[in-house]
């Protein structure tokens, strides 16, 4: 076999290996059926935040909010954070305090 045939063969084998991996091996494993979890009533809140200017600020606010129990961080961007939280586990004041502990000011 000449060099061109070897290259074509190797490319074909690589393509077949990728197809097998993509469609068979990377398929998510199916989870057994379980009873649905009881979910608590969540409250959604958007905070307007002053003092954020970069992605480090976004990460700091995200990390601070994720540490609180019952909080689901929906989005954090420069100047704003939206969370869903369980009022039975954490209060709005606690959320505000966590943001302000990172050095930012919650405006609303």
N, CA, C and O atoms as CSV, one atom per row, in Angstrom:
chain,resi,resn,atom,element,x,y,z
A,1,UNK,N,N,0.836,-1.182,0.000
A,1,UNK,CA,C,0.000,0.000,0.000
A,1,UNK,C,C,0.877,1.240,0.000
A,1,UNK,O,O,1.894,1.298,0.691
A,2,UNK,N,N,0.480,2.204,-0.763
A,2,UNK,CA,C,1.251,3.442,-0.778
A,2,UNK,C,C,0.807,4.366,0.359
A,2,UNK,O,O,-0.159,4.072,1.064
A,3,UNK,N,N,1.508,5.468,0.530
A,3,UNK,CA,C,1.275,6.400,1.641
A,3,UNK,C,C,-0.138,6.991,1.618
A,3,UNK,O,O,-0.759,7.132,2.672
A,4,UNK,N,N,-0.642,7.332,0.460
A,4,UNK,CA,C,-1.971,7.929,0.345
A,4,UNK,C,C,-3.047,6.956,0.828
A,4,UNK,O,O,-3.985,7.361,1.514
A,5,UNK,N,N,-2.917,5.688,0.475
A,5,UNK,CA,C,-3.890,4.684,0.907
A,5,UNK,C,C,-3.871,4.529,2.420
A,5,UNK,O,O,-4.925,4.383,3.040
A,6,UNK,N,N,-2.690,4.561,3.017
A,6,UNK,CA,C,-2.590,4.456,4.478
A,6,UNK,C,C,-3.260,5.651,5.161
A,6,UNK,O,O,-3.970,5.495,6.155
A,7,UNK,N,N,-3.029,6.821,4.623
A,7,UNK,CA,C,-3.624,8.033,5.209
A,7,UNK,C,C,-5.148,7.967,5.106
A,7,UNK,O,O,-5.849,8.269,6.072
A,8,UNK,N,N,-5.659,7.576,3.944
A,8,UNK,CA,C,-7.108,7.470,3.764
A,8,UNK,C,C,-7.685,6.427,4.713
A,8,UNK,O,O,-8.753,6.638,5.289
A,9,UNK,N,N,-6.996,5.314,4.881
A,9,UNK,CA,C,-7.454,4.259,5.795
A,9,UNK,C,C,-7.481,4.757,7.240
A,9,UNK,O,O,-8.447,4.506,7.960
A,10,UNK,N,N,-6.441,5.454,7.666
A,10,UNK,CA,C,-6.394,5.972,9.029
A,10,UNK,C,C,-7.481,7.014,9.272
A,10,UNK,O,O,-8.095,7.027,10.339
A,11,UNK,N,N,-7.724,7.875,8.307
A,11,UNK,CA,C,-8.781,8.875,8.445
A,11,UNK,C,C,-10.141,8.185,8.550
A,11,UNK,O,O,-10.983,8.587,9.352
A,12,UNK,N,N,-10.351,7.156,7.744
A,12,UNK,CA,C,-11.607,6.411,7.803
A,12,UNK,C,C,-11.807,5.733,9.144
A,12,UNK,O,O,-12.905,5.760,9.700
A,13,UNK,N,N,-10.739,5.117,9.672
A,13,UNK,CA,C,-10.845,4.472,10.990
A,13,UNK,C,C,-11.102,5.502,12.085
A,13,UNK,O,O,-11.887,5.247,12.999
A,14,UNK,N,N,-10.455,6.651,12.005
A,14,UNK,CA,C,-10.673,7.698,13.006
A,14,UNK,C,C,-12.111,8.198,12.942
A,14,UNK,O,O,-12.734,8.432,13.978
A,15,UNK,N,N,-12.637,8.362,11.742
A,15,UNK,CA,C,-14.024,8.817,11.598
A,15,UNK,C,C,-14.992,7.787,12.169
A,15,UNK,O,O,-15.959,8.150,12.838
A,16,UNK,N,N,-14.742,6.512,11.913
A,16,UNK,CA,C,-15.625,5.468,12.449
A,16,UNK,C,C,-15.546,5.425,13.967
A,16,UNK,O,O,-16.566,5.251,14.634
A,17,UNK,N,N,-14.341,5.582,14.525
A,17,UNK,CA,C,-14.188,5.577,15.974
A,17,UNK,C,C,-14.942,6.744,16.599
A,17,UNK,O,O,-15.573,6.592,17.645
A,18,UNK,N,N,-14.875,7.911,15.957
A,18,UNK,CA,C,-15.591,9.070,16.481
A,18,UNK,C,C,-17.099,8.834,16.453
A,18,UNK,O,O,-17.793,9.173,17.412
A,19,UNK,N,N,-17.615,8.256,15.364
A,19,UNK,CA,C,-19.055,7.989,15.257
A,19,UNK,C,C,-19.493,7.028,16.352
A,19,UNK,O,O,-20.535,7.237,16.975
A,20,UNK,N,N,-18.719,5.981,16.597
A,20,UNK,CA,C,-19.059,5.022,17.657
A,20,UNK,C,C,-19.052,5.724,19.004
A,20,UNK,O,O,-19.974,5.550,19.801
A,21,UNK,N,N,-18.015,6.518,19.266
A,21,UNK,CA,C,-17.957,7.210,20.548
A,21,UNK,C,C,-19.121,8.178,20.703
A,21,UNK,O,O,-19.773,8.191,21.747
A,22,UNK,N,N,-19.391,8.980,19.697
A,22,UNK,CA,C,-20.413,10.021,19.792
A,22,UNK,C,C,-21.808,9.446,19.985
A,22,UNK,O,O,-22.563,9.928,20.830
A,23,UNK,N,N,-22.161,8.421,19.212
A,23,UNK,CA,C,-23.528,7.924,19.253
A,23,UNK,C,C,-23.745,6.779,20.235
A,23,UNK,O,O,-24.885,6.475,20.587
A,24,UNK,N,N,-22.678,6.147,20.675
A,24,UNK,CA,C,-22.887,4.999,21.549
A,24,UNK,C,C,-22.289,5.219,22.925
A,24,UNK,O,O,-22.988,5.062,23.926
A,25,UNK,N,N,-21.039,5.572,23.004
A,25,UNK,CA,C,-20.380,5.687,24.296
A,25,UNK,C,C,-20.727,6.967,25.040
A,25,UNK,O,O,-20.745,6.972,26.271
A,26,UNK,N,N,-21.000,8.045,24.329
A,26,UNK,CA,C,-21.291,9.303,25.020
A,26,UNK,C,C,-22.764,9.459,25.356
A,26,UNK,O,O,-23.167,10.489,25.896
A,27,UNK,N,N,-23.568,8.464,25.049
A,27,UNK,CA,C,-25.000,8.536,25.358
A,27,UNK,C,C,-25.186,8.528,26.865
A,27,UNK,O,O,-24.617,7.677,27.548
A,28,UNK,N,N,-25.968,9.457,27.398
A,28,UNK,CA,C,-26.144,9.499,28.851
A,28,UNK,C,C,-26.811,8.224,29.352
A,28,UNK,O,O,-27.694,7.658,28.709
A,29,UNK,N,N,-26.362,7.805,30.504
A,29,UNK,CA,C,-26.935,6.605,31.122
A,29,UNK,C,C,-28.328,6.912,31.643
A,29,UNK,O,O,-28.563,7.958,32.248
A,30,UNK,N,N,-29.226,6.010,31.406
A,30,UNK,CA,C,-30.600,6.199,31.876
A,30,UNK,C,C,-30.682,5.878,33.361
A,30,UNK,O,O,-30.161,4.865,33.827
A,31,UNK,N,N,-31.336,6.749,34.078
A,31,UNK,CA,C,-31.514,6.569,35.515
A,31,UNK,C,C,-32.777,5.760,35.776
A,31,UNK,O,O,-33.769,5.912,35.062
A,32,UNK,N,N,-32.750,4.911,36.783
A,32,UNK,CA,C,-33.968,4.176,37.106
A,32,UNK,C,C,-35.054,5.130,37.582
A,32,UNK,O,O,-34.773,6.178,38.163
A,33,UNK,N,N,-36.283,4.750,37.328
A,33,UNK,CA,C,-37.412,5.589,37.733
A,33,UNK,C,C,-37.457,5.692,39.251
A,33,UNK,O,O,-37.346,4.692,39.961
A,34,UNK,N,N,-37.622,6.905,39.728
A,34,UNK,CA,C,-37.736,7.133,41.163
A,34,UNK,C,C,-38.970,7.968,41.424
A,34,UNK,O,O,-39.568,8.539,40.512
A,35,UNK,N,N,-39.329,8.025,42.677
A,35,UNK,CA,C,-40.471,8.856,43.035
A,35,UNK,C,C,-40.060,10.321,42.901
A,35,UNK,O,O,-38.927,10.674,43.228
A,36,UNK,N,N,-40.951,11.163,42.434
A,36,UNK,CA,C,-40.611,12.584,42.317
A,36,UNK,C,C,-40.334,13.189,43.685
A,36,UNK,O,O,-40.997,12.865,44.671
A,37,UNK,N,N,-39.343,14.074,43.728
A,37,UNK,CA,C,-39.004,14.735,44.981
A,37,UNK,C,C,-40.028,15.813,45.293
A,37,UNK,O,O,-40.581,16.449,44.396
A,38,UNK,N,N,-40.265,16.002,46.567
A,38,UNK,CA,C,-41.119,17.107,46.975
A,38,UNK,C,C,-40.272,18.365,46.906
A,38,UNK,O,O,-39.194,18.427,47.496
A,39,UNK,N,N,-40.749,19.348,46.200
A,39,UNK,CA,C,-40.004,20.593,46.089
A,39,UNK,C,C,-40.703,21.668,46.907
A,39,UNK,O,O,-41.929,21.777,46.917
A,40,UNK,N,N,-39.894,22.445,47.582
A,40,UNK,CA,C,-40.436,23.529,48.395
A,40,UNK,C,C,-40.826,24.690,47.484
A,40,UNK,O,O,-40.306,24.826,46.377
A,41,UNK,N,N,-41.721,25.498,47.952
A,41,UNK,CA,C,-42.122,26.684,47.202
A,41,UNK,C,C,-40.939,27.647,47.178
A,41,UNK,O,O,-40.405,27.999,48.230
A,42,UNK,N,N,-40.534,28.066,46.003
A,42,UNK,CA,C,-39.394,28.974,45.878
A,42,UNK,C,C,-39.863,30.362,45.477
A,42,UNK,O,O,-40.859,30.527,44.772
A,43,UNK,N,N,-39.124,31.345,45.941
A,43,UNK,CA,C,-39.382,32.732,45.617
A,43,UNK,C,C,-38.261,33.212,44.713
A,43,UNK,O,O,-37.088,32.960,44.988
A,44,UNK,N,N,-38.611,33.897,43.644
A,44,UNK,CA,C,-37.585,34.430,42.744
A,44,UNK,C,C,-37.347,35.893,43.085
A,44,UNK,O,O,-38.287,36.646,43.337
A,45,UNK,N,N,-36.091,36.280,43.090
A,45,UNK,CA,C,-35.713,37.648,43.447
A,45,UNK,C,C,-34.571,38.093,42.538
A,45,UNK,O,O,-33.636,37.334,42.281
A,46,UNK,N,N,-34.658,39.330,42.057
A,46,UNK,CA,C,-33.568,39.924,41.291
A,46,UNK,C,C,-33.014,41.094,42.076
A,46,UNK,O,O,-33.750,42.006,42.453
A,47,UNK,N,N,-31.711,41.064,42.319
A,47,UNK,CA,C,-31.037,42.118,43.064
A,47,UNK,C,C,-30.269,43.010,42.084
A,47,UNK,O,O,-29.563,42.514,41.205
A,48,UNK,N,N,-30.412,44.318,42.242
A,48,UNK,CA,C,-29.593,45.278,41.507
A,48,UNK,C,C,-28.383,45.561,42.389
A,48,UNK,O,O,-28.531,45.908,43.561
A,49,UNK,N,N,-27.189,45.414,41.826
A,49,UNK,CA,C,-25.967,45.477,42.624
A,49,UNK,C,C,-25.028,46.526,42.049
A,49,UNK,O,O,-24.774,46.557,40.845
A,50,UNK,N,N,-24.516,47.386,42.926
A,50,UNK,CA,C,-23.531,48.389,42.527
A,50,UNK,C,C,-22.145,47.928,42.941
A,50,UNK,O,O,-21.986,47.248,43.955
A,51,UNK,N,N,-21.146,48.299,42.158
A,51,UNK,CA,C,-19.763,47.989,42.497
A,51,UNK,C,C,-19.189,46.821,41.715
A,51,UNK,O,O,-17.990,46.557,41.811
A,52,UNK,N,N,-20.003,46.114,40.944
A,52,UNK,CA,C,-19.507,45.006,40.137
A,52,UNK,C,C,-18.978,45.573,38.821
A,52,UNK,O,O,-19.631,46.403,38.188
A,53,UNK,N,N,-17.777,45.115,38.410
A,53,UNK,CA,C,-17.202,45.661,37.180
A,53,UNK,C,C,-16.545,44.621,36.281
A,53,UNK,O,O,-16.106,44.953,35.180
A,54,UNK,N,N,-16.467,43.361,36.730
A,54,UNK,CA,C,-15.751,42.363,35.927
A,54,UNK,C,C,-16.272,40.956,36.237
A,54,UNK,O,O,-17.157,40.778,37.074
A,55,UNK,N,N,-15.711,39.969,35.552
A,55,UNK,CA,C,-16.137,38.587,35.764
A,55,UNK,C,C,-15.704,38.058,37.129
A,55,UNK,O,O,-16.334,37.142,37.659
A,56,UNK,N,N,-14.650,38.613,37.701
A,56,UNK,CA,C,-14.278,38.230,39.070
A,56,UNK,C,C,-15.402,38.599,40.034
A,56,UNK,O,O,-15.725,37.835,40.943
A,57,UNK,N,N,-15.989,39.766,39.830
A,57,UNK,CA,C,-17.113,40.203,40.667
A,57,UNK,C,C,-18.293,39.247,40.507
A,57,UNK,O,O,-18.936,38.874,41.488
A,58,UNK,N,N,-18.569,38.857,39.277
A,58,UNK,CA,C,-19.664,37.923,38.999
A,58,UNK,C,C,-19.418,36.609,39.733
A,58,UNK,O,O,-20.325,36.059,40.359
A,59,UNK,N,N,-18.185,36.109,39.652
A,59,UNK,CA,C,-17.845,34.849,40.314
A,59,UNK,C,C,-17.962,34.973,41.837
A,59,UNK,O,O,-18.450,34.058,42.500
A,60,UNK,N,N,-17.518,36.095,42.384
A,60,UNK,CA,C,-17.581,36.298,43.838
A,60,UNK,C,C,-19.023,36.287,44.329
A,60,UNK,O,O,-19.327,35.650,45.338
A,61,UNK,N,N,-19.913,36.982,43.630
A,61,UNK,CA,C,-21.329,37.024,44.022
A,61,UNK,C,C,-21.973,35.641,43.848
A,61,UNK,O,O,-22.727,35.190,44.711
A,62,UNK,N,N,-21.672,34.978,42.737
A,62,UNK,CA,C,-22.222,33.641,42.492
A,62,UNK,C,C,-21.810,32.687,43.601
A,62,UNK,O,O,-22.649,31.963,44.138
A,63,UNK,N,N,-20.540,32.678,43.947
A,63,UNK,CA,C,-20.035,31.783,44.997
A,63,UNK,C,C,-20.678,32.080,46.349
A,63,UNK,O,O,-21.045,31.162,47.082
A,64,UNK,N,N,-20.811,33.357,46.672
A,64,UNK,CA,C,-21.405,33.734,47.960
A,64,UNK,C,C,-22.854,33.268,48.051
A,64,UNK,O,O,-23.284,32.779,49.096
A,65,UNK,N,N,-23.607,33.417,46.962
A,65,UNK,CA,C,-25.015,33.015,46.982
A,65,UNK,C,C,-25.175,31.498,47.003
A,65,UNK,O,O,-26.087,30.982,47.648
A,66,UNK,N,N,-24.297,30.781,46.305
A,66,UNK,CA,C,-24.393,29.318,46.271
A,66,UNK,C,C,-24.107,28.670,47.616
A,66,UNK,O,O,-24.520,27.537,47.859
A,67,UNK,N,N,-23.404,29.380,48.491
A,67,UNK,CA,C,-23.086,28.837,49.811
A,67,UNK,C,C,-24.296,28.815,50.742
A,67,UNK,O,O,-24.293,28.104,51.746
A,68,UNK,N,N,-25.321,29.584,50.414
A,68,UNK,CA,C,-26.495,29.667,51.277
A,68,UNK,C,C,-27.433,28.492,51.023
A,68,UNK,O,O,-27.611,28.078,49.878
A,69,UNK,N,N,-28.035,27.952,52.082
A,69,UNK,CA,C,-28.956,26.826,51.911
A,69,UNK,C,C,-30.256,27.255,51.239
A,69,UNK,O,O,-30.775,28.340,51.505
A,70,UNK,N,N,-30.775,26.399,50.368
A,70,UNK,CA,C,-32.059,26.671,49.728
A,70,UNK,C,C,-32.021,27.680,48.609
A,70,UNK,O,O,-33.066,28.163,48.175
A,71,UNK,N,N,-30.805,28.016,48.121
A,71,UNK,CA,C,-30.669,29.033,47.076
A,71,UNK,C,C,-30.282,28.364,45.762
A,71,UNK,O,O,-29.373,27.536,45.709
A,72,UNK,N,N,-30.990,28.741,44.709
A,72,UNK,CA,C,-30.653,28.320,43.349
A,72,UNK,C,C,-30.304,29.582,42.569
A,72,UNK,O,O,-31.170,30.411,42.288
A,73,UNK,N,N,-29.037,29.717,42.227
A,73,UNK,CA,C,-28.584,30.899,41.487
A,73,UNK,C,C,-29.000,30.717,40.033
A,73,UNK,O,O,-28.552,29.785,39.366
A,74,UNK,N,N,-29.849,31.602,39.548
A,74,UNK,CA,C,-30.325,31.497,38.169
A,74,UNK,C,C,-29.428,32.233,37.202
A,74,UNK,O,O,-29.108,31.705,36.137
A,75,UNK,N,N,-29.013,33.442,37.546
A,75,UNK,CA,C,-28.064,34.173,36.703
A,75,UNK,C,C,-27.417,35.280,37.520
A,75,UNK,O,O,-28.035,35.885,38.395
A,76,UNK,N,N,-26.156,35.521,37.203
A,76,UNK,CA,C,-25.433,36.640,37.791
A,76,UNK,C,C,-24.673,37.301,36.654
A,76,UNK,O,O,-23.934,36.648,35.916
A,77,UNK,N,N,-24.865,38.590,36.526
A,77,UNK,CA,C,-24.130,39.377,35.541
A,77,UNK,C,C,-23.736,40.677,36.211
A,77,UNK,O,O,-24.189,40.974,37.316
A,78,UNK,N,N,-22.908,41.437,35.558
A,78,UNK,CA,C,-22.434,42.691,36.151
A,78,UNK,C,C,-23.635,43.587,36.458
A,78,UNK,O,O,-24.367,44.002,35.560
A,79,UNK,N,N,-23.818,43.871,37.746
A,79,UNK,CA,C,-24.891,44.762,38.178
A,79,UNK,C,C,-26.201,44.089,38.542
A,79,UNK,O,O,-27.148,44.768,38.938
A,80,UNK,N,N,-26.280,42.749,38.416
A,80,UNK,CA,C,-27.577,42.100,38.676
A,80,UNK,C,C,-27.371,40.627,39.026
A,80,UNK,O,O,-26.498,39.957,38.475
A,81,UNK,N,N,-28.192,40.143,39.950
A,81,UNK,CA,C,-28.205,38.719,40.292
A,81,UNK,C,C,-29.656,38.276,40.467
A,81,UNK,O,O,-30.444,38.942,41.138
A,82,UNK,N,N,-29.994,37.151,39.857
A,82,UNK,CA,C,-31.337,36.583,39.980
A,82,UNK,C,C,-31.215,35.216,40.625
A,82,UNK,O,O,-30.451,34.364,40.170
A,83,UNK,N,N,-31.981,35.015,41.698
A,83,UNK,CA,C,-31.952,33.747,42.422
A,83,UNK,C,C,-33.376,33.279,42.701
A,83,UNK,O,O,-34.316,34.073,42.749
A,84,UNK,N,N,-33.505,31.976,42.881
A,84,UNK,CA,C,-34.738,31.393,43.404
A,84,UNK,C,C,-34.345,30.804,44.753
A,84,UNK,O,O,-33.337,30.104,44.855
A,85,UNK,N,N,-35.128,31.080,45.780
A,85,UNK,CA,C,-34.751,30.597,47.103
A,85,UNK,C,C,-35.979,30.153,47.884
A,85,UNK,O,O,-37.106,30.570,47.618
A,86,UNK,N,N,-35.714,29.297,48.852
A,86,UNK,CA,C,-36.752,28.792,49.735
A,86,UNK,C,C,-36.798,29.698,50.966
A,86,UNK,O,O,-35.862,29.692,51.766
A,87,UNK,N,N,-37.867,30.472,51.129
A,87,UNK,CA,C,-37.948,31.390,52.275
A,87,UNK,C,C,-37.916,30.689,53.631
A,87,UNK,O,O,-37.637,31.322,54.650
A,88,UNK,N,N,-38.196,29.401,53.648
A,88,UNK,CA,C,-38.131,28.658,54.913
A,88,UNK,C,C,-36.681,28.397,55.323
A,88,UNK,O,O,-36.412,28.129,56.494
A,89,UNK,N,N,-35.749,28.472,54.376
A,89,UNK,CA,C,-34.345,28.183,54.677
A,89,UNK,C,C,-33.463,29.425,54.729
A,89,UNK,O,O,-32.473,29.461,55.460
A,90,UNK,N,N,-33.825,30.438,53.952
A,90,UNK,CA,C,-32.996,31.636,53.888
A,90,UNK,C,C,-33.895,32.840,53.612
A,90,UNK,O,O,-34.904,32.731,52.914
A,91,UNK,N,N,-33.516,33.984,54.167
A,91,UNK,CA,C,-34.330,35.192,53.973
A,91,UNK,C,C,-33.689,36.106,52.937
A,91,UNK,O,O,-32.530,35.931,52.558
A,92,UNK,N,N,-34.468,37.081,52.489
A,92,UNK,CA,C,-33.955,38.068,51.539
A,92,UNK,C,C,-32.807,38.851,52.167
A,92,UNK,O,O,-31.832,39.183,51.494
A,93,UNK,N,N,-32.927,39.143,53.458
A,93,UNK,CA,C,-31.866,39.870,54.153
A,93,UNK,C,C,-30.566,39.077,54.188
A,93,UNK,O,O,-29.484,39.655,54.090
A,94,UNK,N,N,-30.664,37.761,54.327
A,94,UNK,CA,C,-29.460,36.921,54.311
A,94,UNK,C,C,-28.812,36.920,52.928
A,94,UNK,O,O,-27.587,36.936,52.811
A,95,UNK,N,N,-29.643,36.901,51.875
A,95,UNK,CA,C,-29.112,36.976,50.513
A,95,UNK,C,C,-28.385,38.302,50.311
A,95,UNK,O,O,-27.274,38.347,49.783
A,96,UNK,N,N,-29.037,39.379,50.742
A,96,UNK,CA,C,-28.453,40.712,50.617
A,96,UNK,C,C,-27.140,40.800,51.406
A,96,UNK,O,O,-26.156,41.359,50.923
A,97,UNK,N,N,-27.136,40.253,52.602
A,97,UNK,CA,C,-25.930,40.285,53.437
A,97,UNK,C,C,-24.783,39.504,52.797
A,97,UNK,O,O,-23.628,39.919,52.894
A,98,UNK,N,N,-25.083,38.384,52.148
A,98,UNK,CA,C,-24.041,37.585,51.490
A,98,UNK,C,C,-23.403,38.376,50.352
A,98,UNK,O,O,-22.187,38.327,50.164
A,99,UNK,N,N,-24.214,39.097,49.599
A,99,UNK,CA,C,-23.688,39.918,48.497
A,99,UNK,C,C,-22.849,41.063,49.053
A,99,UNK,O,O,-21.759,41.344,48.555
A,100,UNK,N,N,-23.361,41.715,50.077
A,100,UNK,CA,C,-22.659,42.864,50.657
A,100,UNK,C,C,-21.387,42.451,51.381
A,100,UNK,O,O,-20.458,43.251,51.496
A,101,UNK,N,N,-21.325,41.205,51.877
A,101,UNK,CA,C,-20.116,40.703,52.514
A,101,UNK,C,C,-18.963,40.578,51.505
A,101,UNK,O,O,-17.793,40.572,51.889
A,102,UNK,N,N,-19.301,40.480,50.235
A,102,UNK,CA,C,-18.279,40.413,49.192
A,102,UNK,C,C,-17.788,41.797,48.778
A,102,UNK,O,O,-16.866,41.920,47.971
A,103,UNK,N,N,-18.418,42.851,49.341
A,103,UNK,CA,C,-17.935,44.203,49.087
A,103,UNK,C,C,-18.774,45.000,48.100
A,103,UNK,O,O,-18.342,46.057,47.641
A,104,UNK,N,N,-19.971,44.511,47.763
A,104,UNK,CA,C,-20.838,45.189,46.806
A,104,UNK,C,C,-22.049,45.774,47.536
A,104,UNK,O,O,-22.331,45.401,48.675
A,105,UNK,N,N,-22.757,46.682,46.885
A,105,UNK,CA,C,-23.924,47.330,47.470
A,105,UNK,C,C,-25.174,46.882,46.745
A,105,UNK,O,O,-25.284,47.026,45.527
A,106,UNK,N,N,-26.131,46.329,47.510
A,106,UNK,CA,C,-27.415,45.944,46.928
A,106,UNK,C,C,-28.313,47.170,46.926
A,106,UNK,O,O,-28.615,47.730,47.980
A,107,UNK,N,N,-28.737,47.584,45.737
A,107,UNK,CA,C,-29.550,48.787,45.602
A,107,UNK,C,C,-31.021,48.438,45.757
A,107,UNK,O,O,-31.762,49.165,46.419
A,108,UNK,N,N,-31.445,47.355,45.166
A,108,UNK,CA,C,-32.862,46.954,45.290
A,108,UNK,C,C,-32.968,45.446,45.245
A,108,UNK,O,O,-34.069,44.902,45.333
